[in-house]
Amino acid sequence: MTYRRTQGVRHMFGARDSASGQMPDHIRDRKRWTEFRTFP
């Protein structure tokens, strides 16, 4: 049986700041270079 994503998929960009120990993330509908560049 094939798994079907009828509602679409979401992409999460995440990174770890080693200086502060925090982990910022953003969830987006698309995964293109423009979304990646806007990630802090």
N, C-alpha and C positions, 0 to 999 in steps of 0.2 A: 504494500500500500504506500502511495506517495503522500508525503505531508504537504498540504496546500496552505499557503499563507494568503487567505482571502482578504485580510485587512491590511496587507502590506507589511513592511519591516521597518524597524527604527535602528539608527546607528548611534553609538555612544563614543564620543571622543573623550579620552581621559589622560591625565598626566599626573606625575607626582613631583611636587616641589620639595626637593631634599632639604632646602634651607628652613622652611617653615613646617614641613611634615604634612602639609595639606595636600589634598588630591582633588583638584577642580575637574569637573566634567560637564559636558553638554550633550544633550540628546537631540538628534536631528532626523528629519525625514529622508534626507538625501546624503550621499557620501561623495562629495566632489571636492576639488582642491580649494574652491572658494569658501566652503564651510570649514575646511581644515585650517585655512589661513586666518579666519576670524577667531579661532580658538585661542584664548589667552595663554 
